[in-house]
Amino acid sequence: MSLEGGPAWMVTGNLLVRTDESVVAVKILNGSRYEHFADSGRRVSVRGENERVFSWSHCSYLAE
């Protein structure tokens, strides 16, 4: 999958994550919080492969 969006300081354009087709949302640990991405329903060609695009939806913080 390809990731897009998120806070201005977070570079997602070059991030690729492998998942199976049943995955509809992912979260990535980023310091003391998780960045959440949801399936956008779109696909893009990345390095010759048809990848799903996941768009940033929100963040959540780790409990102390």
N, C-alpha and C positions, 0 to 999 in steps of 0.2 A: 504494500500500500504506500501511497505517497501522502505526506502530511502538508497541510497549508494553514496559514493564519496563526493567531496567537499574539502574545505581547510583542511590541516592536523590537525588543532586545533578543527575542527568541528566533533563531534562524531555522525555519522548517523546510525550506525549499529543497535542501539536499538530503533530507532524512527519508530513508526507505526502511520500512518494517515489514517483515514477512508474517502473514496471518493466513488462516484458511477462510473460505467464503462465508462461514457462519458467524464470523466476528462482526459486530455492528458498532462497537465503541472500543477505544483503547485509552489507557492512561499511562503517562510517562513521568517517572520521578524526575523532578527538576529542583535540586536543592531541598528546601523544606516544604515543597508542595508538589502536587500532581497536576500536569496539564492534561486535560481531557479533550479527546477528538472523537467526532461522530462521523459515520459513513455519510458522505454527501450525495451518493447515488450516481456520481460521475466517475469516469475513467479517463486516464491519460496514458500516453505511450511514454514509458521510461526505459531507456536502454533497450529498446526493441520489444518490451513486454507491456501488455495491457494491464495497468495497475489501477486499483480503486483509489479514490481520493477521499481522505478523511480530513474534515475541517475542524479547527479548534472550536470548542464550545464553551469551556469555562475552566477554572482552576479550583482546586481544593487544597487545604493546608493539612499537614500532618499534625496529629494530636501530640502534645508533649507528655 
